[in-house]
Amino acid sequence: MFSKSKLNQPGGDADKSATHSQTSASAPPSKPAGLELGAGQAAMKPKVAPSTLSSDLIIKGDIKTSGDITIEGEVEGNIHAHLLTVGEGSTVRGEVIADDIVVNGRVIGRVRGLKVRLTSTARVEGDIIHKTIAIESGAHFEGAVQRQDDPLSTGPRNHTGQPPKPEAPKHQG
């Protein structure tokens, strides 16, 4: 770009370089990588840190997050998350819905997830609807297990796991 010898020579490129540096300083700064138009929302949003509810917390109400959450206390309500970890000493009373669910503690209610894992310390009282499941030796589970390709869908299901067929319109006459 610039060499030391040209800048120090009298009548050389020093005047041109001063003019060039002034124009480049007034030019708008370039955008950071990933923020240009069309880069998508993923580039615009920084990854959110996982949330942890400590063991001294008791929550009554529903929890919804698009991120990751670890429950160490007690929750009376439904939980909807991306990755849900139920801690070993914790209890959740309600439906839990997440892409990935790891149960180390106690869940009283329905569990719905793409990947569900019950560790050896897990205690689940309720049905599990999953795409993939892993149950370690020592886990306690009371309920039914049902595999579905889309366990996160909230529509009603019949005994075969399929959505009910729509009824024919009734004619009044």
Helices and strands as residue ranges (DSSP letters): H 4-8, H 14-26, H 41-44, E 51-53, E 58-60, E 63-64, E 68-71, E 74-76, E 79-86, E 91-93, E 96-103, E 106-108, E 111-118, E 123-125, E 128-135, E 140-142, E 145-147
